[in-house]
Amino acid sequence: MTANELSALAGIVLSLAFSYIPKANTWFAALAAEYKRLIMLGVLLATALAVYGISCAGWFATGITCDQAGITALVQAFIAALVANQATYLITPQPSAVREARLESREVALVPQVKE
């Protein structure tokens, strides 16, 4: 399995996990869009760096070398993970609990805060 395939698979699994794992999916759905993006970006970056570390340690042959060419391959793998993650999120149907959590978070955001 190449680094791009492994990273894309990680992006898909991460998206499906935050869509379908109970409690994690409703927690994630209730977050503001900016936080969702940052969480996905952070986890996918950590995954890409882990792939690089695993490859450099020689634990798993990913095709990434520990040099400048390896860093270039790592960036490509990271982009593949981002694309796969976002595409999976957009095309998978959301469970009803996720839709409800998203609506509730929007309703809370729309309620004006009254200072006493």
C-alpha positions in Angstrom: 0.0 0.0 0.0 1.4 3.4 -1.0 1.6 6.4 1.3 -1.1 8.2 -0.7 -3.5 5.1 -0.5 -2.8 4.7 3.2 -3.4 8.4 3.9 -6.5 8.5 1.8 -7.8 5.5 3.6 -7.1 7.2 7.0 -9.0 10.2 5.8 -12.0 8.1 4.8 -12.0 6.2 8.0 -11.8 9.4 10.0 -14.7 10.9 8.2 -16.8 7.8 8.6 -15.9 7.6 12.3 -17.1 11.2 13.0 -20.2 10.5 11.0 -21.3 7.1 12.4 -19.7 6.4 15.9 -22.4 7.1 18.5 -21.7 10.1 20.8 -18.6 11.1 18.8 -20.9 11.9 15.8 -23.3 14.1 17.7 -20.4 15.8 19.6 -18.7 16.6 16.3 -21.9 17.7 14.5 -22.6 20.2 17.3 -19.2 22.0 16.8 -18.8 25.1 14.8 -17.6 24.6 11.3 -14.3 26.2 12.0 -13.6 23.8 14.8 -14.6 20.8 12.7 -12.1 21.8 10.0 -9.3 22.4 12.5 -9.9 19.0 14.1 -9.9 17.2 10.8 -6.8 19.1 9.7 -5.0 18.3 12.9 -5.8 14.6 13.0 -5.0 14.2 9.3 -1.7 16.0 9.8 -0.9 13.8 12.7 -1.7 10.8 10.5 0.6 12.0 7.8 3.4 12.6 10.2 2.9 9.1 11.8 3.1 7.6 8.3 6.4 9.4 7.8 7.7 8.2 11.2 6.6 4.7 10.6 8.3 4.7 7.2 11.5 6.2 8.5 11.6 3.7 11.4 11.2 0.9 8.9 8.1 -0.6 10.5 6.0 -0.5 7.3 7.0 0.0 3.7 5.0 3.1 2.6 7.3 4.3 -0.2 8.2 7.4 1.7 11.9 8.0 2.2 13.6 10.0 5.0 14.9 12.8 2.7 13.6 15.7 0.7 11.8 13.4 -1.7 10.1 11.8 1.2 8.8 15.2 2.5 7.4 15.9 -1.0 5.7 12.5 -0.9 4.4 13.2 2.6 2.8 16.5 1.4 1.2 14.6 -1.4 -0.1 12.0 1.0 -1.5 14.7 3.3 -3.3 16.3 0.4 -4.7 12.9 -0.6 -6.0 12.4 2.9 -7.7 15.8 3.0 -9.4 15.2 -0.4 -10.6 11.7 0.6 -11.8 13.0 4.0 -13.8 15.9 2.6 -15.2 13.9 -0.3 -16.4 11.2 2.1 -18.0 13.7 4.4 -19.9 15.3 1.6 -21.2 12.1 0.0 -22.1 10.0 3.0 -25.6 10.3 4.4 -25.7 11.7 7.9 -27.6 9.8 10.6 -30.7 11.4 12.1 -28.9 12.0 15.4 -26.2 14.0 13.6 -28.8 16.1 11.8 -30.6 16.8 15.0 -27.3 17.8 16.8 -26.4 20.1 14.0 -29.8 21.8 14.1 -29.7 22.1 17.9 -26.3 23.8 17.7 -27.5 26.2 15.1 -30.5 27.1 17.3 -28.3 27.7 20.3 -26.1 30.0 18.1 -29.1 32.0 16.9 -30.5 32.6 20.4 -29.4 36.1 21.5 -27.4 36.2 24.7 -29.1 38.4 27.3 -26.9 40.2 29.8 -28.3 40.6 33.2 
